[in-house]
Amino acid sequence: MKYFKFLSLTILVLTISINISNAQFVTPINSISGPAEVTTLDGTIIKGDLKMASFGNNGITSFSLKDEAGVKHKFKADEVKMLKLKVDGLAKLEIIGEQSSNLSKLANSNFKEITEREFIYWKRVKHPDKDKYFLLQLLNPGFDSVLEVYDLPNARTAESFSGDLAISGDMPKAYYVIKNGETLEIKKKKYKKQDFELLFSDCPIIIENNKPDFKHFAEHVFFYNEYCQ
């Protein structure tokens, strides 16, 4: 009995390892336009064409959208529950531009993500400690049923340059993660000693079979959403 239990666990771990080897977060972008859908705080849904968006250190600050009747609407971030942008041809070019803005991104770009992804999402996220809300990009659509991971623009490293070419930077130092309705700030510098267990201690198979390495955070999140619900 113990042998079969061990064998089953081994098979599960191997299956998970194969499945999560390609798990990754979507590319954060700072330039958007195209077909979109806005859900306001009162639940109203407005569809149309997103024309302009302003970004700050804490995600989208405002944007404008022309609805299907041709009426222009302006939104501030604190008025919006969710913004859903369709990834049409122009948006894909913008994502490629974001990914290719430095050499490290270009080398690691997953263009399957760009060509097959249908929507990009920004959602209303509460600050972990204050009564403040931000409109942030969801980075793990498709494996976000338990943990939602959000981009923090102010928690990325700065780029360095060689001539006119940006060759490094924009590496995440932290994310906001929503678990059980609570917003947590998961930091690279605290991941090994604190945040890994903070997020995954209720799923021993992750703790026992993974090292608390921040570069594998996307895989850990995928693992948790697939096998630890």
The 8 nearest C-alpha neighbors of each residue, nearest first, counted from 0:
[[1, 3, 2, 4, 5, 6, 7, 8],
 [0, 2, 4, 3, 5, 6, 7, 8],
 [3, 1, 5, 0, 4, 6, 7, 8],
 [4, 2, 6, 0, 5, 1, 7, 8],
 [3, 5, 1, 7, 2, 6, 0, 8],
 [4, 6, 2, 8, 3, 7, 1, 9],
 [7, 5, 3, 9, 8, 4, 2, 10],
 [8, 6, 10, 4, 9, 5, 3, 11],
 [7, 9, 11, 5, 6, 10, 12, 4],
 [10, 8, 6, 12, 11, 7, 5, 13],
 [11, 9, 13, 7, 8, 12, 14, 6],
 [12, 10, 8, 14, 9, 13, 15, 7],
 [11, 13, 15, 9, 14, 10, 16, 8],
 [14, 12, 16, 10, 15, 11, 9, 17],
 [15, 13, 11, 17, 16, 12, 10, 18],
 [14, 16, 18, 12, 17, 13, 19, 11],
 [15, 17, 13, 19, 14, 18, 20, 12],
 [16, 18, 14, 15, 20, 19, 13, 21],
 [19, 17, 15, 16, 20, 14, 21, 22],
 [18, 20, 22, 218, 21, 16, 17, 15],
 [19, 21, 17, 18, 22, 16, 218, 15],
 [22, 20, 19, 23, 18, 218, 17, 217],
 [23, 21, 19, 218, 20, 217, 221, 24],
 [24, 22, 217, 21, 25, 218, 139, 221],
 [23, 25, 138, 139, 217, 26, 22, 140],
 [26, 24, 138, 27, 139, 23, 112, 140],
 [25, 27, 28, 24, 98, 94, 138, 97],
 [28, 26, 25, 150, 136, 29, 138, 97],
 [29, 27, 30, 97, 26, 94, 31, 93],
 [30, 28, 54, 31, 27, 97, 53, 59],
 [31, 29, 28, 93, 32, 52, 94, 54],
 [30, 32, 90, 29, 52, 33, 51, 93],
 [33, 31, 49, 50, 51, 90, 34, 30],
 [32, 34, 49, 48, 35, 85, 90, 50],
 [35, 33, 48, 85, 47, 49, 84, 32],
 [36, 34, 84, 83, 47, 48, 85, 49],
 [35, 37, 46, 83, 45, 82, 47, 84],
 [36, 38, 82, 45, 44, 81, 39, 83],
 [39, 37, 44, 81, 80, 43, 42, 79],
 [38, 40, 79, 80, 42, 43, 41, 78],
 [41, 39, 80, 42, 79, 78, 38, 43],
 [40, 42, 39, 43, 38, 80, 79, 78],
 [43, 41, 39, 40, 38, 44, 80, 79],
 [42, 44, 39, 38, 41, 45, 40, 37],
 [45, 43, 38, 37, 42, 39, 46, 36],
 [44, 46, 37, 36, 43, 38, 66, 47],
 [47, 45, 36, 66, 35, 37, 67, 44],
 [46, 48, 66, 67, 65, 35, 34, 64],
 [47, 49, 34, 65, 33, 64, 35, 50],
 [50, 48, 64, 32, 33, 35, 51, 63],
 [51, 49, 32, 64, 63, 48, 33, 52],
 [50, 52, 62, 63, 49, 32, 53, 31],
 [53, 51, 62, 61, 63, 54, 31, 59],
 [52, 54, 61, 60, 59, 62, 55, 51],
 [55, 53, 59, 60, 58, 29, 52, 56],
 [56, 54, 57, 58, 60, 59, 53, 152],
 [55, 57, 153, 152, 58, 54, 151, 59],
 [58, 56, 55, 152, 133, 153, 151, 59],
 [57, 59, 135, 55, 54, 134, 56, 152],
 [58, 60, 54, 134, 61, 53, 55, 76],
 [59, 61, 76, 54, 53, 75, 55, 58],
 [62, 60, 75, 53, 76, 74, 52, 59],
 [63, 61, 52, 51, 74, 73, 53, 75],
 [64, 62, 73, 51, 72, 50, 49, 74],
 [63, 65, 49, 72, 48, 71, 50, 66],
 [66, 64, 71, 48, 70, 47, 69, 72],
 [67, 65, 47, 69, 70, 68, 46, 64],
 [66, 68, 47, 69, 46, 65, 70, 48],
 [69, 67, 66, 70, 65, 47, 71, 46],
 [68, 70, 66, 67, 65, 71, 47, 48],
 [71, 69, 65, 66, 68, 72, 67, 64],
 [72, 70, 65, 64, 66, 69, 73, 63],
 [73, 71, 64, 63, 65, 70, 74, 66],
 [74, 72, 63, 62, 64, 71, 75, 61],
 [75, 73, 62, 61, 63, 76, 78, 72],
 [74, 76, 61, 78, 77, 60, 62, 73],
 [75, 77, 60, 61, 78, 79, 134, 59],
 [76, 78, 75, 79, 132, 133, 134, 123],
 [79, 77, 76, 75, 40, 39, 74, 80],
 [78, 80, 39, 40, 76, 77, 81, 38],
 [79, 81, 123, 40, 39, 38, 122, 78],
 [82, 80, 122, 38, 79, 121, 37, 123],
 [83, 81, 37, 121, 120, 36, 122, 38],
 [82, 84, 120, 36, 35, 119, 37, 118],
 [85, 83, 35, 119, 118, 34, 86, 120],
 [84, 86, 118, 34, 35, 87, 117, 119],
 [85, 87, 90, 117, 118, 91, 84, 88],
 [86, 88, 90, 89, 85, 91, 33, 34],
 [87, 89, 91, 90, 92, 86, 93, 33],
 [90, 88, 92, 91, 87, 93, 33, 32],
 [89, 91, 93, 86, 87, 92, 88, 94],
 [92, 90, 94, 88, 93, 89, 113, 86],
 [91, 93, 95, 89, 90, 94, 96, 88],
 [94, 92, 96, 90, 91, 95, 97, 89],
 [95, 93, 97, 91, 96, 92, 98, 90],
 [94, 96, 92, 98, 97, 93, 99, 91],
 [95, 97, 93, 99, 94, 98, 100, 92],
 [98, 96, 94, 95, 100, 99, 28, 93],
 [99, 97, 95, 104, 96, 100, 105, 94],
 [98, 100, 105, 96, 101, 97, 104, 95],
 [101, 99, 97, 98, 96, 165, 102, 104],
 [102, 100, 166, 165, 99, 104, 103, 167],
 [101, 103, 166, 105, 104, 106, 167, 99],
 [102, 104, 106, 105, 101, 167, 107, 166],
 [105, 103, 98, 107, 106, 102, 101, 108],
 [104, 106, 99, 102, 108, 103, 107, 98],
 [105, 107, 103, 104, 108, 102, 99, 101],
 [108, 106, 104, 105, 103, 109, 98, 102],
 [109, 107, 105, 104, 106, 110, 98, 99],
 [108, 110, 111, 112, 107, 113, 105, 106],
 [109, 111, 113, 112, 108, 114, 95, 115],
 [112, 110, 114, 113, 109, 115, 116, 108],
 [113, 111, 110, 109, 115, 116, 114, 25],
 [114, 112, 110, 111, 116, 115, 91, 109],
 [113, 115, 111, 112, 116, 110, 91, 117],
 [116, 114, 112, 113, 111, 117, 110, 86],
 [117, 115, 112, 113, 118, 114, 86, 119],
 [118, 116, 86, 85, 115, 119, 87, 114],
 [119, 117, 85, 86, 84, 116, 83, 120],
 [118, 120, 84, 83, 85, 86, 121, 117],
 [121, 119, 83, 137, 136, 82, 84, 122],
 [120, 122, 136, 135, 82, 81, 137, 134],
 [123, 121, 81, 134, 135, 80, 124, 82],
 [122, 124, 134, 80, 133, 81, 132, 135],
 [125, 123, 133, 132, 122, 134, 126, 135],
 [126, 124, 132, 131, 127, 133, 182, 123],
 [125, 127, 131, 129, 128, 132, 124, 130],
 [128, 126, 182, 183, 129, 125, 184, 181],
 [129, 127, 126, 130, 125, 131, 182, 183],
 [130, 128, 131, 126, 127, 125, 132, 182],
 [129, 131, 126, 132, 128, 125, 127, 133],
 [132, 130, 126, 129, 125, 133, 128, 124],
 [131, 133, 125, 124, 126, 123, 77, 130],
 [132, 134, 124, 123, 135, 57, 125, 58],
 [133, 135, 123, 122, 59, 76, 58, 121],
 [136, 134, 121, 58, 122, 133, 149, 150],
 [137, 135, 121, 150, 149, 120, 138, 122],
 [136, 138, 149, 120, 121, 139, 148, 135],
 [137, 139, 24, 25, 149, 148, 136, 140],
 [138, 140, 24, 143, 142, 137, 148, 141],
 [141, 139, 142, 143, 138, 137, 120, 25],
 [140, 142, 143, 139, 144, 221, 138, 224],
 [143, 141, 140, 139, 221, 144, 224, 225],
 [142, 144, 147, 146, 140, 145, 139, 141],
 [143, 145, 142, 146, 224, 147, 141, 140],
 [146, 144, 224, 143, 178, 147, 228, 179],
 [145, 147, 143, 178, 177, 144, 148, 176],
 [146, 148, 143, 177, 176, 149, 139, 145],
 [147, 149, 176, 138, 175, 137, 139, 146],
 [150, 148, 137, 175, 138, 136, 174, 135],
 [149, 151, 136, 174, 152, 135, 138, 137],
 [150, 152, 154, 153, 174, 57, 149, 173],
 [153, 151, 154, 56, 155, 57, 150, 58],
 [152, 154, 56, 151, 155, 57, 55, 156],
 [155, 153, 172, 151, 152, 173, 171, 156],
 [154, 156, 171, 169, 170, 172, 153, 152],
 [157, 155, 169, 168, 170, 158, 171, 154],
 [156, 158, 168, 169, 155, 159, 167, 170],
 [159, 157, 168, 167, 165, 169, 156, 160],
 [160, 158, 167, 165, 166, 168, 157, 161],
 [159, 161, 165, 164, 166, 162, 163, 158],
 [160, 162, 164, 163, 165, 166, 159, 167],
 [161, 163, 164, 160, 165, 166, 159, 101],
 [162, 164, 161, 160, 165, 166, 159, 101],
 [165, 163, 161, 160, 162, 166, 101, 100],
 [166, 164, 160, 101, 159, 167, 158, 100],
 [165, 167, 101, 102, 160, 159, 164, 103],
 [168, 166, 158, 159, 101, 165, 103, 102],
 [167, 169, 158, 157, 156, 170, 159, 166],
 [170, 168, 155, 156, 157, 171, 158, 167],
 [169, 171, 155, 168, 156, 172, 167, 157],
 [172, 170, 155, 173, 154, 169, 156, 174],
 [171, 173, 187, 154, 155, 186, 170, 156],
 [174, 172, 186, 185, 154, 171, 187, 184],
 [175, 173, 185, 151, 150, 149, 184, 176],
 [174, 176, 184, 149, 183, 148, 185, 182],
 [177, 175, 148, 183, 147, 182, 174, 149],
 [178, 176, 182, 147, 181, 146, 180, 183],
 [177, 179, 146, 180, 181, 176, 145, 182],
 [180, 178, 181, 177, 145, 146, 182, 147],
 [179, 181, 178, 177, 182, 146, 145, 176],
 [182, 180, 177, 178, 179, 183, 127, 176],
 [183, 181, 177, 127, 176, 175, 125, 178],
 [184, 182, 176, 175, 127, 185, 177, 181],
 [183, 185, 175, 174, 176, 186, 173, 127],
 [186, 184, 174, 173, 194, 183, 175, 176],
 [187, 185, 173, 189, 188, 190, 172, 184],
 [186, 188, 190, 172, 189, 173, 213, 185],
 [187, 189, 186, 190, 191, 172, 173, 192],
 [190, 188, 186, 193, 187, 191, 192, 194],
 [191, 189, 194, 187, 195, 193, 192, 188],
 [190, 192, 211, 189, 193, 195, 212, 194],
 [193, 191, 190, 189, 194, 195, 196, 211],
 [192, 194, 189, 190, 195, 196, 191, 197],
 [193, 195, 190, 197, 196, 189, 185, 198],
 [196, 194, 190, 197, 198, 193, 211, 191],
 [197, 195, 200, 199, 198, 194, 193, 206],
 [196, 198, 194, 195, 199, 200, 193, 201],
 [199, 197, 196, 195, 194, 200, 201, 178],
 [198, 200, 196, 201, 202, 197, 195, 206],
 [199, 201, 196, 202, 197, 198, 203, 206],
 [202, 200, 199, 203, 198, 227, 196, 197],
 [201, 203, 200, 199, 204, 227, 205, 206],
 [204, 202, 206, 205, 207, 201, 200, 199],
 [203, 205, 207, 206, 202, 208, 209, 12],
 [206, 204, 208, 203, 207, 209, 202, 199],
 [205, 207, 203, 204, 208, 209, 200, 199],
 [208, 206, 204, 205, 203, 209, 210, 202],
 [209, 207, 205, 206, 204, 210, 12, 203],
 [210, 208, 205, 206, 207, 211, 219, 212],
 [209, 211, 212, 208, 206, 191, 207, 215],
 [212, 210, 191, 195, 213, 209, 190, 215],
 [211, 213, 214, 210, 215, 191, 216, 190],
 [214, 212, 216, 215, 187, 190, 211, 191],
 [213, 215, 212, 216, 217, 187, 218, 211],
 [216, 214, 213, 218, 217, 212, 219, 211],
 [215, 217, 219, 213, 218, 214, 220, 212],
 [218, 216, 220, 23, 219, 215, 24, 22],
 [217, 219, 221, 19, 215, 22, 216, 220],
 [218, 220, 222, 216, 217, 221, 223, 215],
 [219, 221, 223, 217, 222, 218, 224, 216],
 [222, 220, 218, 224, 219, 223, 142, 225],
 [223, 221, 219, 225, 220, 224, 226, 218],
 [224, 222, 227, 220, 221, 226, 225, 219],
 [225, 223, 221, 145, 222, 226, 142, 227],
 [226, 224, 222, 223, 221, 227, 228, 142],
 [225, 227, 223, 222, 224, 228, 15, 221],
 [228, 226, 223, 202, 224, 225, 222, 201],
 [227, 226, 224, 145, 223, 225, 202, 144]]
